[in-house]
């Protein structure tokens, strides 16, 4: 069960990474959105470390 949860968190983390990269490459990136995505990514990273 924990392994499935970790896998899901890793997938979410990678998805957020891709969204951050895509937003950063836009001509006028939304910095507020990037900050929000980075915070979500950090929360996932912290959850993975606790697992």
C-alpha positions as CSV (number, residue, x, y, z in Angstrom):
1,X,0.0,0.0,0.0
2,X,2.8,2.5,0.9
3,X,4.6,1.6,-2.3
4,X,1.6,2.5,-4.4
5,X,1.2,5.8,-2.5
6,X,4.8,6.6,-3.0
7,X,4.5,5.9,-6.7
8,X,1.5,8.1,-7.0
9,X,3.4,10.9,-5.2
10,X,6.4,10.5,-7.5
11,X,4.1,10.7,-10.5
12,X,2.4,13.9,-9.2
13,X,5.9,15.4,-8.5
14,X,7.0,14.7,-12.1
15,X,3.8,16.1,-13.5
16,X,4.2,19.3,-11.5
17,X,7.8,19.5,-12.7
18,X,6.6,19.3,-16.3
19,X,3.9,22.0,-15.7
20,X,6.5,24.3,-14.1
21,X,8.9,23.8,-17.1
22,X,6.1,24.4,-19.6
23,X,4.9,27.5,-17.8
24,X,8.4,28.8,-17.5
25,X,9.0,28.5,-21.3
26,X,5.9,30.6,-22.2
27,X,6.6,34.1,-23.5
28,X,4.8,35.6,-20.5
29,X,4.9,33.0,-17.7
30,X,2.5,33.3,-14.8
31,X,4.8,33.7,-11.8
32,X,2.0,33.2,-9.3
33,X,1.1,29.9,-10.9
34,X,4.7,28.8,-10.9
35,X,5.0,29.7,-7.2
36,X,1.9,27.7,-6.4
37,X,3.1,24.7,-8.4
38,X,6.5,24.9,-6.6
39,X,4.8,24.9,-3.2
40,X,2.7,21.8,-4.2
41,X,5.9,20.1,-5.4
42,X,7.6,20.9,-2.1
43,X,4.7,19.4,-0.1
44,X,4.9,16.2,-2.2
45,X,8.6,16.0,-1.6
46,X,8.2,16.4,2.1
47,X,5.5,13.7,2.1
48,X,7.8,11.3,0.2
49,X,10.6,11.9,2.8
50,X,8.2,11.0,5.6
51,X,7.2,7.7,3.9
